[in-house]
Amino acid sequence: MNSQNEKGRPPDASIGRIVSVNGSKAIVLLDGGIDPRSRALNDGPDMGTLIAIDTSSALVLAIVSALSVPVPSQREGDGEVWIAEIGLVGELIKSKDGKPSKFNRGVTNYPALGDRARLASKSELQCAFCGDAGETIRVGCIRQDSSIPAMVRVDELLGKHFAILGTTGTGKSCTTALILRSILEKNPAAHIVLLDPHNEYATAFTEWAEVISPRNMHLPYWLLTFEEIVEVLVGDGERKTETDVLQDLIPIAKSRYASSRAGEGTKPRRTSDNGRFTVDTPVPYRISELVALIDERMGRLENKRDLTPYRNLKNRIEMVSRDVRYSFMFGSLTVYDSMTQILSRIFRVPVNNKPITILELTGIPSEIVNVVVSVVCRLTFDFALWSEGQVPVTLICEEAHRYVPVNSALGFEPCKRAIAKIAKEGRKYGASLCIVTQRPAEIDPTILSQCNTVFALRMSNDRDQEIVASAVADTGAGLLEFLPSLGQREAIAFGDGMALPVRIKFDELPPHALPRSSTARFSEMWQKSLGDDGFLEHIVERWRLSGTATGDNSYNMSMMADALSLNPVPVAAAPPQSEPRREVAATRGNTVPPAPPGNGYPVSRREATPSSLVQTASQSVRSGGPAPMMSERTAQPTMSPAPSRGPSEPIGTVGSLRSLRDRLTRPHG
């Protein structure tokens, strides 16, 4: 009896021979079914393992996607037919000495009928999965051999978009944090923007993140496009009269603001002529100017029935201007061109050791969350476009099914278009997209299909599995059959970012890097009674405070001072936490009661311009009085005489400006 009969398998450690080959798949007749004694060896292939097939010039690699016994035995000891279905995924090119040296996706040297198949060796697995260490990051290990790291190719991952999919509770947040942390460890000057709808990622990037929340956010209304401002001020797109009024008056308000700034001797903008602003041009204008124009239009109308749309629009503007929840948009301390500072903070230019921006969306009014996301996504693409790809940016879109739903009647159309534009055209300009969701069936399939790398965690919904499978143009798609049975921290990874489709187990994050997304432990918390009247009063107080003053005054003042060229300190640094905003206008001998926080609607039509504010502040500094807080709500000019000015202290000197900057950026307390 030869060695094959004694051991139940050939001496070359093969497990079977090829009996069928087509363009992307093959069938292996396993040796174990022929000799029943070899069944106890238990060294046959498992689902998802990598198989190697020797050819003349390459080593073809394939993944086991199915195992079956089409002809089972009827009696104990009888032979059976065991087969393995494999998907051909790549090949290791042989060098001159016949050893595998380089891995390529795809197959050019197909195996022939009768070729022997065997399990890939450890060295072959390393050659296939690890790749160039300088261009890859580790995210875990492969299931076939836990000593082989699962490496991701960063340029392919980010350059062609990627998706993280999985049912709630399978670890999407931890997977997202793990991948991003691995990227940031090797790329400390990255530019990543993460949309965080549940405020869970700040704890995972404490040392790297610039956290923007409604308390310190500055996203002025004039930065919105026409469709976005209509969504905020009108809401119902069917109200055509109000929409037409905004379309006519906003360009006029922009031109008037630009004219007033030019009249103050400021350097004119090169973006466009003052009379040629469009409704979408991202230049400042005063909300009070818009209200004045509405009043002016109303004064021309004689039919009272025609006044209703104007009154509705004016009331809506006044309401959102006074609503503290909108203070990040309408509650700016003054109207000034802060677009450079906004882009600097969101897209981390300069990085200042904080390569990721986390935009916390909890606390933003639900009716305009999609508008905020739309603005950020639109700015991401436009920033990459106009910077000509010099600053590549990655946008992480958590809960993506909220913003790009497959149902055309849901969501906000400009938001969907902005994300779709990044998905379709962002690769050309250095804007990449990451889609994170637990319901891929509810996402626009066009956008999902643009994600060339997918990390699929456990999914039990048949429709979700079908959508993922349809988005995968890969010979390893058979691995998706494992989706319902994946364990915790396990995923099927495939696409351009991975060397091969593979089942991986993610590394475990350290405790300090875990997202704040743990599930409530009901059985533990329900073992004791908790809470009394004081406990509930504390909850009610926090609840109510969530709808009151939420501005970060010191940060906004710093941004304004920088926009006026008064602040040499980069605004990209994280703003300090401070007390709620207090808007006070004070001059020597005169005090105005504080206004309700977050109100961007002025008491008077006349608004203080930056130059007049600088003058008033300079006078107060020299007189020893408090510097005025700047706001679009501005007190009427006082009648008290200005203090005398010494010959060495002309208004507008560098010393006065520095004093103003110091007072603007000084914390309250």
Disulfide bonds with the S-S distance in Angstrom:
none
